[in-house]
């Protein structure tokens, strides 16, 4: 595509974000510039400024987009695993495992983006929208923990703290995988073992 007219208004913003993530993955945040994205997409140097006032606004938008995508995947996993013809949700344990797999898949597939998401979210000047989106990721898991507690599938305790422990398990696994520190253990095998151990620890004591 060449020329600003090749993109509709909304399409250019989406194309800028898509290209920005590709550059982020290849070169890191330091390799990102609005001018460079304009050059890559074949639009005028001024075109990106219609959507992002500066480079920081672009980084913020990338983080918002990342959390929005991650949360959508987590919500789908939390609601998934239908059990029977009536479409009722499957067992909480199966859905918690699905959440874990969804997070690891995202973390391994979008490593640079996830790092940016957390960096921007914890910045002193982070937006309320970004902080809320980041917190929602935790709340999706916490709400499923609460459901499990009501049905006797999850041990008593603060559901937010239980969600934090669950996140630390799958995030740690994803970090090891990205750093190639699982040695000869396939990620899928390590993930299933981690989920098995995590779910066993979440069950009420006998």
Order of alpha helices (4+ residues) and beta strands (2+ residues): alpha-alpha-alpha-alpha-alpha-alpha-alpha-alpha
